[in-house]
Structures are given as structure tokens and as C-alpha cells.
Amino acid sequence: MSKSSDSLAGQGLSLAFFLLLVTFFAELAGGLLSNSLSLLSDSFHVFSDVMALGVALLAFRAALKPATFEKSFGFHRFEVLAALFNGLLLMVVAVFIFFEAVNRFYHPLPVNVSQMFGVAVFGLLTNLFVVFKLRSHGNLNVHGAFLHAAGDALASVGVILGAVIIHFTGLFIVDTILSVLIALIILFSAVHLVRSSLEILLEATPRGVRLDSLVAEIRKAKGVHGVHDVHIWSICSEISYLSAHIVLKKDAKISSTACIDADVCSRLGEKFGIRHATLKFETKDYCCGKEGVCDVCH
């Protein structure tokens, strides 16, 4: 990606982060003043997206920061740690909303519909502006910000419709039902965030990568007889690493390993999105002695 496109991506993320942060505080204050639990829930839904954008910005800045001798992988793991904290915090928020909703089912409270409606409209307009500014952008993080803003806009539409229904029917329980639905969305996002973060921290095989398919693809490279000791892990959500031992065919020359390395790395990048691979080449008469691990020796 060029420096100009990097700059545009950073500007787009910063704009979305600032506008959604303003929306969060507006909806939080509006929810407290109007006594609307659905508006309060939507503010935390926006907050989850603010945190997600903050993580995206953190990852964006970390990617630009060079690695050091002490931190040879760079600072990409900050993204994962921030995402894990964000997910755990949102789980607590969702549980709080559920408890408050249960309480309001038994003890309904009046809602200031005009304030609820006005703040929800403000949130909708802000999110639509963010959606408009971030449309048709190729950067993955900016596209994620676009989807977050679009989801927030839909949630704001739900709160607006709830305010209209309450205005004409006087059924304040509609506000409580909306808050539960939004809390479920928050909880679903939080669980996904925590699970994804833990998978990276535990160095699990990245999602979407099947080890058997990957090994089969490597063995298609010219001069490769077999593969063993394959390890795949992620540094952050967008960077995966691989290390493997490649056993050469009998007729393969040691001088050809550079070409084989390039071929294997090209296949890994195109088929599995793995751009960083460390390969060790061995001759066919080598035995690793690891029964059940090596597909060559046993």
C-alpha cells in the first residue's frame, strides 16, 4: 500500500473514531436524561464499535512502528490485547443491561420519548455521514469501520421506531425489549472478540486455514517430496507466520532451494494469505524420528 493510501486510511479511521465517540457520549447522556434503556444500550453498542475502531487504529499505528531488538515481531500484539480487554468489558456491559431490563419488566419506568427520538436521530445522521465518507475504500480496517457505522445506523433506526411506537401506544415496555435485542448484539460481538483474541494469544492455527490442505499445496511445488514440523500462528488479526521442514526429492539439488522457497511462499500467500514463512530444507534420506508427525518418514 502506498504512503498516500496509508494516509487516507488513517484519516478515514480517525474520522470514524472521533464521530462515533461523539455519538457515544451523546447517546449515553440522552439515555440517562430520557430514562431510555434502549438508547443507553445503543450507546454501548456504539461504544463497542468505538473500541473496535480504536483497536484498528492501534493496529494501523503499530504496523508503521519498526520492530526493535527486544521486540523483533514489532508491536502488533497490542491490537490483540486491546481487543481482549474490549470484549471482556462489553460482556460486563451486556450482563448489566440484561439485569436492568429484567428489573424494568417488573417495574416499568416512563421514558421521555422526544429526547429519545432526537438523540437517536442525531446518532443515525452521524453514522450515515461516517458510512458516506468511508464507502468504497479498499483498506481492510477502513472497510471494517464502514460496517460498524452501518450496524450502528441500523440500531439507531430501531430506537427511532421504538420511540414512535411508544409515542402512539404508550407502551414503555417496547423500550425494554429493544434494549434486550441490542444487548444480545453486544454480547454476540463480545464473545466473538474474546474468542478470536484468545485463539491468537494461544497461537492457534488461523481461522480459514486447513493444515491438511496447506501441506498438500506445499507438496505440489516442484522438488518437494514431503513436509513435516509445520507450525502456523498469528501475530495479530492480519499477520500470520509459518515454519516448516521441507524434504526434497532425490533428484532435487541443494542449489534449487531458493527457487523452491519462492514457489512455496508464493503458494502460501496466494492460497492462505500467509506472507511470512521460514522453511528448512532436508534431503530425502533424513529421518526426523517423530512418528505420527512426519508425513515422510512414517
C-alpha positions in Angstrom: 0.0 0.0 0.0 1.3 3.5 -0.9 2.0 6.2 1.6 -0.9 8.3 0.2 -3.3 5.4 0.6 -2.0 4.7 4.1 -2.6 8.3 4.9 -6.1 8.2 3.6 -6.8 5.0 5.5 -5.5 6.6 8.7 -7.6 9.7 8.2 -10.7 7.6 7.5 -10.3 5.6 10.7 -9.6 8.7 12.7 -12.7 10.5 11.4 -14.9 7.5 12.1 -13.4 7.1 15.6 -14.0 10.7 16.5 -17.6 10.9 15.2 -18.6 7.7 16.8 -17.1 8.8 20.1 -19.2 11.9 20.0 -22.2 9.8 19.2 -21.5 7.5 22.2 -21.4 10.4 24.7 -24.5 12.0 23.1 -26.5 8.7 23.3 -25.1 8.0 26.8 -26.3 11.4 28.1 -29.5 11.1 26.2 -30.3 7.7 27.6 -29.7 8.8 31.1 -31.7 12.0 30.7 -34.6 10.4 28.8 -34.6 7.3 31.0 -34.5 5.2 27.8 -32.8 1.8 28.4 -32.7 1.1 24.6 -30.9 4.4 23.9 -28.5 3.6 26.7 -27.9 0.1 25.3 -27.4 1.6 21.8 -24.8 4.0 23.3 -22.8 0.9 24.5 -23.3 -0.7 21.1 -21.7 2.4 19.6 -19.0 2.2 22.4 -18.2 -1.3 21.2 -17.6 0.0 17.7 -15.6 2.9 19.1 -13.3 0.4 20.9 -13.1 -1.7 17.7 -12.0 1.3 15.7 -9.6 2.2 18.5 -8.1 -1.3 18.1 -8.0 -0.8 14.3 -6.2 2.5 14.8 -3.8 0.9 17.2 -3.0 -1.9 14.8 -2.6 0.7 12.0 -0.1 2.7 14.0 1.7 -0.4 15.3 2.2 -1.6 11.7 4.0 1.6 11.0 6.3 1.3 14.0 9.5 -0.6 13.3 10.5 -3.7 15.2 13.3 -3.4 17.8 16.0 -5.9 19.0 13.8 -6.5 22.1 10.6 -6.8 20.2 11.5 -8.5 16.9 7.9 -9.1 15.9 7.1 -5.4 16.4 4.1 -4.1 18.4 1.2 -5.9 16.6 0.1 -7.8 19.7 -1.2 -4.5 21.2 -4.1 -4.9 18.9 -4.9 -8.4 20.4 -4.6 -7.3 24.0 -6.8 -4.3 23.4 -9.4 -6.4 21.7 -9.4 -8.9 24.5 -9.9 -6.2 27.1 -12.7 -4.6 24.9 -14.5 -8.0 24.7 -14.4 -8.7 28.4 -15.6 -5.2 29.2 -18.5 -5.5 26.7 -19.6 -8.8 28.3 -19.9 -7.0 31.6 -21.9 -4.2 29.9 -24.3 -6.7 28.3 -24.9 -8.5 31.6 -25.7 -5.2 33.2 -28.2 -4.3 30.5 -29.9 -7.7 30.9 -30.3 -7.2 34.7 -31.6 -3.7 34.2 -34.1 -4.9 31.5 -35.4 -7.7 33.8 -35.9 -5.1 36.6 -37.8 -2.8 34.2 -40.1 -5.7 33.0 -41.4 -5.8 36.6 -41.1 -2.1 37.3 -41.6 -0.2 34.1 -40.3 3.4 34.1 -41.6 6.3 31.9 -39.5 7.4 29.0 -39.0 10.9 27.6 -39.9 10.0 24.0 -39.0 13.3 22.5 -35.4 13.2 23.9 -35.1 9.5 23.0 -36.2 10.3 19.4 -34.0 13.4 19.0 -30.8 11.7 20.2 -31.5 8.6 18.1 -31.9 10.8 15.0 -28.6 12.5 15.8 -26.9 9.1 16.1 -28.4 8.0 12.8 -27.3 11.1 10.9 -23.7 10.8 12.4 -23.4 7.2 11.4 -24.8 7.8 7.9 -22.2 10.5 7.5 -19.5 8.1 8.5 -20.8 5.5 6.1 -20.8 8.0 3.3 -17.2 9.1 4.0 -15.9 5.5 4.2 -17.7 4.0 1.3 -15.8 2.2 -1.5 -12.4 2.1 0.3 -10.1 -0.8 -0.3 -8.3 -0.8 3.1 -9.5 -3.7 5.3 -9.6 -1.7 8.6 -11.5 1.2 6.9 -14.0 -1.3 5.5 -14.4 -2.7 9.0 -15.2 0.8 10.2 -17.7 1.2 7.4 -19.5 -2.0 8.6 -19.5 -0.8 12.2 -21.1 2.5 11.3 -23.7 0.8 9.1 -24.6 -1.5 12.0 -24.9 1.5 14.4 -27.1 3.2 11.9 -29.5 0.2 11.8 -29.6 0.2 15.6 -30.4 3.9 15.7 -33.3 3.2 13.2 -34.6 0.6 15.7 -34.5 3.1 18.6 -36.3 5.7 16.4 -39.0 3.2 15.5 -39.3 2.3 19.2 -39.8 6.0 20.1 -42.5 6.3 17.5 -44.3 3.2 18.8 -44.1 4.4 22.4 -45.4 7.9 21.4 -48.5 6.4 19.7 -49.2 3.5 22.1 -47.7 4.5 25.4 -46.2 1.0 25.8 -42.9 1.8 27.6 -42.1 -1.9 27.6 -41.1 -1.5 23.9 -38.0 0.4 25.1 -37.0 -2.5 27.3 -37.5 -5.1 24.6 -35.3 -3.0 22.3 -32.6 -2.8 25.0 -32.5 -6.6 25.3 -32.1 -7.1 21.5 -29.3 -4.6 21.4 -27.6 -6.2 24.4 -27.8 -9.6 22.6 -25.9 -8.0 19.7 -23.3 -6.6 22.0 -22.9 -9.9 23.8 -22.5 -11.8 20.5 -19.8 -9.3 19.3 -18.0 -9.5 22.6 -17.9 -13.3 22.7 -16.6 -13.4 19.1 -13.9 -10.8 20.0 -12.8 -12.6 23.1 -12.6 -16.0 21.3 -10.7 -14.5 18.4 -8.2 -12.8 20.7 -7.6 -15.9 22.8 -7.0 -18.0 19.7 -4.3 -15.6 18.6 -2.7 -15.5 22.1 -2.8 -19.3 22.3 -1.1 -19.4 18.8 -3.9 -21.5 17.3 -4.0 -22.2 13.6 -5.6 -19.1 11.9 -9.3 -19.5 11.0 -9.9 -20.5 7.4 -6.6 -22.4 7.2 -6.8 -26.2 7.0 -3.5 -27.8 7.8 -4.0 -30.8 5.5 -4.9 -28.6 2.6 -1.9 -26.4 3.3 0.5 -29.4 3.4 -1.0 -30.7 0.1 -0.4 -27.3 -1.5 3.2 -27.2 -0.4 3.8 -30.7 -1.8 2.7 -29.5 -5.2 5.8 -27.4 -5.5 8.4 -28.8 -7.9 11.2 -30.6 -6.0 9.2 -31.1 -2.8 8.9 -34.7 -1.5 7.2 -34.1 1.8 6.6 -31.7 4.7 6.8 -32.1 8.5 7.0 -30.0 11.7 4.5 -27.5 10.3 3.5 -24.7 12.7 1.2 -21.8 11.8 0.3 -18.9 14.1 -0.9 -15.3 14.0 0.8 -12.2 15.4 -2.4 -10.1 15.0 -5.6 -10.4 13.0 -3.9 -9.7 9.7 -0.4 -11.2 10.0 0.3 -15.0 10.1 3.6 -16.8 10.2 4.6 -20.4 9.2 7.6 -22.5 9.9 8.1 -25.9 8.3 10.7 -28.6 7.3 10.6 -29.3 3.6 12.0 -32.7 2.4 13.5 -32.5 -1.1 13.1 -35.2 -3.8 16.1 -37.3 -4.5 16.7 -35.6 -7.8 16.4 -32.1 -6.3 19.6 -30.1 -6.0 20.5 -28.0 -3.0 21.2 -25.1 -5.3 17.5 -25.1 -6.3 16.2 -24.5 -2.8 16.0 -20.7 -3.4 13.5 -21.3 -6.3 11.6 -23.9 -4.2 11.4 -21.5 -1.3 10.0 -18.8 -3.6 7.5 -21.2 -5.1 6.2 -22.4 -1.7 6.0 -18.9 -0.3 4.1 -17.8 -3.4 1.6 -20.6 -2.9 1.2 -19.9 0.8 0.5 -16.2 0.1 -2.0 -16.7 -2.7 -4.0 -19.6 -1.2 -3.8 -19.0 2.5 -2.8 -15.3 3.0 0.5 -16.3 4.8 3.1 -13.8 3.8 5.8 -14.8 6.3 7.3 -18.3 6.1 10.5 -19.8 7.5 11.4 -23.1 5.7 14.2 -25.6 6.5 15.2 -27.9 3.6 16.3 -31.5 4.2 17.3 -34.4 1.9 15.0 -37.4 1.4 17.2 -39.8 3.4 16.7 -37.6 6.6 14.6 -39.1 9.3 13.1 -36.8 12.0 12.2 -39.7 14.3 8.8 -38.2 15.1 6.2 -40.9 14.4 2.7 -39.6 13.7 4.1 -36.1 12.9 6.2 -36.5 9.8 4.4 -37.5 6.6 7.6 -38.6 5.0 9.4 -40.9 7.5 6.4 -42.9 8.7 
